[in-house]
Amino acid sequence: ASICDRHGDDESHHRSVPPSAVVYAHSTEEVQAVVRVCAETRTPLISFGAGTSLEGHIQAVQGGVCLDLSEMNAVLEVNPEDLDCRVQAGTTRKSLNDHLRDTGLTFPVDPGADASLGGMAACGASGTTAVKYGTMRENCLGLTAVLASGEVVRTGGRARKSSAGYDLTRLLVGSEGTLAVLTEVQLKLYPLPAAVSAATCSFPTLSDAARAVAGLLQCGVPVSRSELLDASAIAAFNKYSTEVADLQEAPTLFLEVEGVSEAAVEAAAAVARECCADSGGGEFQWATSESERRRLWAARHATYYASLALRPGSRGVVTDAVVPLSRLAEVMGETAADVARAGVVGPIFGHAGDGNFHCILLLRDEDPPDYVERLSQLNDRLIRRTLAAGGSCTGEHGVGVGKKQYLAREFGEGAVEMMRTVKRSLDPLGILNPGKVVDVEARSSFVKKGDH
């Protein structure tokens, strides 16, 4: 594939829409120069990090230039005493943690893919550790960004709190490159835990496992990861993962507990066993060494690719529902029953500790229209079910092109129009990642100071 083709295709089921050109940037100043040229020529501009997004975020739906930030990969500063760092947007999470290896610190937000930190901020990503450490929204202290006008702005700072003015950092986190191009990210860091243990536990039903998660959190167990896989996801896991022993093909929790000492972890593990037993959970299978835990979580992160292997040649329609924890068992159970009734392949897994789960609907190019329609209707029912439960259509993947149609249903047309107003104000020509999040009509020109 050509360079342009590679920059128009992410890991989602959405069709590839390549840009007309790709530009590699190495500094905020170079990004600024590219943005100014695009503004002058009315050329659409799509930011690109690692290409791991799942909602068509990098599609060049109106053509234009893809601005690849992957070579902006420097760790600019680390402040161990303040537990923060500043990185260029193309730095990946794994490379940051490699850089931090000798400091005793870590950046824990883990979406699975080795995504760029700028891309993770732009999409409001999270992942397996959100139950303890939160999402990118909670972990971004500040940003350096280039606006559609070419102006460089710096939001936030290094202080852990501020009540000064509008929270521009959180406005840009999750904006998916539609309001500005992120070039630097100031991040929180955390001490590596003194003791960690991981375990798996199987349950009779998906609802039982989901109820166990609620019990763990209500009992105050210091869970750092809490992942739930249904039986079909476990079957895929067993076939795909060669370095981890096969698990019973039943709904299964993957848990990780952290503490300040081995004794603290053992005490927390005892409470966790009781909570899971109360919901019908079986024996815990422990992975206590670091190598065992790494293999276990590497296998868990490969579950998406394992799911694709259930129907070779498929791409995954990745749903991203998130609901209040008290509704998780109900919504996951109803979704599993819906998948069975529809007669499609749709393994379910997710970050049960924060109410976020994914149903991977497998789609082939040669599938008949009837099958495609069943998948579409199943996805629509899942989102309606999620919203009715007080949840959101996307917990961590973002809106892109795939979830736009659900924003009004989730927030109301007034809130969506407010989003459009923000977009028009910051990007009046509509050049920044057009066609994503909300649709707006571009103004004829930038409004200059003094115009009325």
N, C-alpha and C positions, 0 to 999 in steps of 0.2 A: 504494500500500500504506500501511496505517496505521503509526504509529510502533511499535506493538507487533509488527506483522508484520515490519517491517524488523529488529527486534532479536531475532527468532527464526530468522533465516535467514542462514547463512554462505555461503562459496563452494564448499561441498562438494555431493555428491549426496544427502546426508541430508535428509530432509523437514524443512520449516520447522515449528517448534513455538514459537509466540510466547508471551511472558510475559503476565501479567495487567496489569502496569503497568510503566512505565519511569521511573526516577528519575535525574536528572543531578546528579552530585556535582562540587564545585569544590575540596574540601580534604579532608585526612585527617579532620578533625573532623566534616565532613558525612558521610563514609563511616561513621565510627564511630557517628553517630546513627542512620543507616539500618540498620546491622547490629544495633544494640541493639533497635530496633523489630521487626525480623524475628525476632530471637531470642525476644523476649517473645511474639510472636504465632505462632511456629512457621511462619513464611513462608519458602519457599525463596528464595534470593538468588543470582543469576547475574551475575558480573562481565562487562562488555563493554568492549572497547577500540576496534577498528576494524572488527570483523566479518569479518576475512579468514581465519579458521581453517578447517580442512579436515576435521575429524572430528566435527562436530556439537557442538562444545564449548559453544555458546551456546543449545542447545535447552533450553527450559523444560519438561523432561519431567514435572515435577510442578507446573507453573504457577508462580506467584510473581512476584517483582520482578526486573527486569533493572536493574542498577546501571551506568549508562553513565558511564565515566570519561574520555570523549574531551575534555571541557572542562577537565580537569586536565592542561593541556598546557604548563606553565611549565618552562623550564630554570632550576633553582633556584641552581645554582652551577657554575662551571667553574674548575678548578685546573690551569692549564697546566703549571706546574713539576712537578706530581705526576702529570700525565697521567690525570686523572679528572674526573668531573662527577656532578652529582645532578639528576635530572629527576623531574617528576611522571609518574605511570604512563600518562597519556593522550598524552604527547608521542610523536610519530612519529619514526622514524629519520631520515627526510628533513628534517623540521623541525629536529632536533638538528644535523644536518650543515650545514644552512643557517646556524644560529646559530654554528657553529664555523668558518665560512668564512674569517674573518680571523685565526684563531689558528694556522693551520698544522697543526691536529689534525683527526682524523676518528674517527667510530665506525664500524668496518668491517663489522659483522655485517649481512648483506644477504640476507633471505629472498625478495627480489623485490618482494613487496607492500609498500606503505607502511604497515606494521603499527605499532601502538602498542608502545612499549618495555616497558610493563607486560605487555601481551599476549604479546610475544615472550619475556619472562622466564617468564611463567606457563606457556607451552607448551614451554619449553626449545628455542626456535627456533635455526636457524643459517642455512645458505644457501650461496651460491656462494663465499664467502671463508673458509669453515671450515677448508679445507686449510691455511691459514696462521694465521688469527687465532682459530680455535676457535669454540665455540658460546656461547650466552647463559650457560651454566653456568660457563664459564671467564672470562667478561667481566663478571659481576655481582659487585661487591665487597661490596655490602650492600643491604638492603631495609628499607623501612618498610611494615608490614602491619597490618591489623586482623583480629584473630582472631574466631571465631564468637561469643565472649562479649562482643565489643565492646572488648576490650583492645587497645591499640596497642603493638606490639613493634618494635624495631629490631634487625636482625641484621647481622653483619659490621661493616664500617667502611671507612676509607680506606686502611689499611695494606695492602700487597701480600701479606702472609702473616700467619697467626695460627694457633696451635695451642691456642687457648683454647676448651674445651668442645666441645659438639656443633656440627656445621656446619649451622646452621639456615638459612643462606642457600641452600645447595644442596638442603636439604629442600624449601623453598618454590619454588625455581626448577623448573619442570616439573610443579608440583602442580595446574595447570589450574584454579585458583580453588576447589579442593575443601578446602583447609586454611586459607586466609586470603584476604583481599582485599588485593592489593598496591597501595600508593598512591604510593610513591616508590622509585626505583631508583638506586643508586650504580654507575656504570659506568667501566670502563677506557677510556681514549682512546689513540690512536696517532698518531705523526707522519705526515703525508702523505708518500708516497714521493717521492724526488727524481727518479726516472726509472721509467717504466712502458711496457710494450709488450704488445700483445695479438695473437694470431694464431689462425687456424683451420687444421686439417690433416685431410684425409680418409684413410680406411683401407679395406682390402678387406672386413673383417668387424668386427663389434662386439667380438669377443674380441680381435682384434688391437689395437684402440684401447684397450681396457681394460688389456691387457698393457703398452702404451706408457706409460700413467699410472704403473703400478708402477715401470717403469724410470726415469721422470723423478724420482720421489721417492727411489728408491734411489741415484740419482746426485747427489742433493742440489741439484737445480735449484730455485731459490727461487720456486716457483709460488705465486701468490696466488689464482688461480682455475683450476680444471681441470674443465671441463664436457664431458659426452659425450652426443651425440644420435645416435639410430639413423636409418636412412634415411627411415623414415616421419615421424619428427619433423623431419628436414631438409626433407622435402616440405611439411609444414605450415608450417615456418619460411619457406620461399621464397614460399608463397602469401600469407602474412599480413604479412610484413615488407617494406614498400615502400622503406625508407630504406637498406637494405643489399643489396648485389648478391647475386643468387642463388648458392647454393653447390651443389656437386655432390651429387646425392642418394645419399649413401653415409654410413656411420658417420663422424662427424666430432668431433674434439676442438676445444673452444674453450679457449685457454690465455691466461693473463695472467701476466707476469713483472715483479717489482718489484726495484729495486736502489738503491744509494746514488749511482749515476752512470750515464750512458748507456753508458759502457764496460763497467760491471758487467752491465748488462742485455744488451748485445750478446754478452758472453762466455757468459752463462747461456742466451741464445737459441741459440747455436751448439751447446751441449750438448743442448738440447731437440730441435733438429733431428736430431742423431745418434741420440738415444734413439727418436724417432718413426720414423726411417728403418729402424732395426733391427727394428721391428715392422710394416714394410710401409707406413708412412705416406708420403703424397705431399708435394708442395711446400707450404711454409708461405705463407699469405696474411696479410700483416701489416696491423695497424691501429695506427699509431704516434701519431697526433695524438689529443688528448683528445676532440675532437668525434667522430672515427671510433670510438674505444673506447666512448664513451657510446652511440652508435647501435648498435654491435654488442651491447653488454650489455643495452640496452633491448630489442632484438629477442630476445635469448636469454631474458630474463625474461618475454617475451610468449608463449613457447612453449606454456604451458598453454592460453592462450586460442586460440592457433593450432591446437592439437590439437583443441579443441572444435569448431573450424570444419570439421574433416574429416568430421564428421557433424552438420550444422546442427540445432540444437534439442536437442543433447545436454548432459548434465551429466557431469562427470568423476568416476569412481571412482578416486581418487588413491592409488595404493599408495606406500609410503614405506620400502622395504627398505633395510637397511644391513648390509654383510657385511665381514669382514676383507679388506683390499685384495688379498691373494693369491687370494681366491676370487671376486673381482668378475667377471673375464672369464668364468669358468665359469657363475656364477649369471645374469649378464645374457644370455649366449648361450642357456642353457636356457630362460630366460623368453621371449626372442624367438622361439625355436622353438615354444614352447607357445602363444604368441599366434597364430602362423601356423597351427598345427594346429587351434586352436579356431575359426578363421574369423571372428575378431572384429577390431575396430579398436582397437589398443593401442600407440600410439607410446611409445618408451622414451627417457628422458633423465635426467640427474642429475649429482650432484656427485662425479665419479669420483675425485677426489683424496682423499676420505675414505670411499669405499666405499658411498656413499648414492645410490640411483637410484629413479626413479619410472616406473611403467608406468601410463599414463592410459587407463583402460577407459571407453569412451564409451557412455553409457546414455541412451535416450529414454524418456519416459513411455509411449509407445505400443509399445515393443518387446515382442515376444511372450515368454511365460514361458520358452520354450526358450532364447532369447538371453540373458535375464536369468540363467538358471541356468548357462549357459556362462561368463558373466562371474564369477559367484559362485564357481564351482569353480576357475576360473583364478586368481582372487585367493587362494583358500585354498591352492592348490598353490604359488603364489609365496611365501606366508608360510612354509609348511612347508619349502620349499626353502631359504629364507633362514635359518630357525632351525637346520636341519640343517648349514648351513655355518658355524655359530657366530655368526650375526648377530642382528638385532633386527627386530621387526615394525614399528617406527617409529624413524626416525633423527632427525626434526626436526618432524614435524607433531603429535606427541602422541597420546594414547590416545582421549580423548573418549568417545563412545559406539561408535565404529567399530572399535576395536582391543581392547576389554575382554576379549573371548572368547579372545584369544591370550596374555594375560599369564601364566596358569598354565602354558601350554605352554612359554613362554619361560623363566620363572623357577622354576617349581614352585609347588605350592599353599602350601607353607610361607612362601615369600616374599610371596605375594599376601595371605595372612592377616596377615603382618606389616604390610603396607600398610593393611589394614583396621583393625588395631589403632591405627596412627598416626591414621587418619581418625577413629576413634571417640574417641580421646583429645582431639584438637584441635577436633572438631566433633561433640559428643555428640548434638545434636539433628538432625544431618544436614541442616542448612539450606543449606550452601555448595555450590552447583552439584551438586545430587544427581543420581545416575545416571551420573556420569562417572568414569573411571579404574577404580574398584572399586565394587561394590554392597555396602552395609552397611545394617543395620537401625538406625534411630535409637533412642537411649535415651529413656526416658519424661521425663527432665528433666536439667538440668545437675546434676552432683554438686557440692554445696557443701562448702567447707572444714569438716572436722570430721565429715562423714557417713562412715559405714562400711557 
